Amino acid sequence: MHDIRAIRENPAQFTAGLARRGMADAQAITDDLLERDRDLRAVQVRLRRRRRNATSLAPDRRAKAQKDETRPRH
């Protein structure tokens, strides 16, 4: 198992290691891995932001709902 942080910090070393193991397309593999990692991290950031926004809005929505229930209806 490889440490993705180490690969991010030194992709040339990872590529060289793959090449030593006989992988002819080591650079393409490294590039693809780092691209997928960037995509994954971007999705994770969007998901965390969406969850944070939903959480921060939840109390406001509950307050509005309770306020509407306490109003007399005609």
Buried (B, 14 or more C-beta within 10 A) or exposed (E): EEEBEEBBEEBEEBBBBBBEEEBEEBBEBBEEBBEEBEEEEEEEEEEEEEEEEEEEEEEEEEEEEEEEEEEEEE
